[in-house]
Amino acid sequence: MLGVKRVLLWVMALFYFSAGVMHFVNAAFFIRIVPDYLPWHAALVYVSGVCEIGLGVLVLIPATREFAAWGIIALLIAVFPANVNMLVHRIPLREGTPPDMVALWLRLPLQGVLIAWAWWYTRRPGTAAFSQGARVR
């Protein structure tokens, strides 16, 4: 199990780092999905991008892993309204294309999967919830 958990840690780190970079590369997409009731759409997109990049790096460092995993969970909860906004307002994943309603619906439970994945790394070695006490370095 140790090997799988370590590989998935690196996958998760790369996922969040890449997603954070995309907030700068394709800011227009992210700005488009921020709910209207929130202020400073561009600033929120850039701040969340910095957070994703930072958390993606910090989750790889054993001393900051638990903090980073909780940060990822908090971030996923914070951005959930954008996924709901996409669904409610039928905002397509690619501008100029029709919305893929299946993909928009699947984004909602996917947040739960991503939260569970991050939660796996909040467990400290030696606790019962930490996959039989295996250490991930």
Helices and strands as residue ranges (DSSP letters): H 2-25, H 27-33, H 41-58, H 65-88, H 101-120, G 131-133
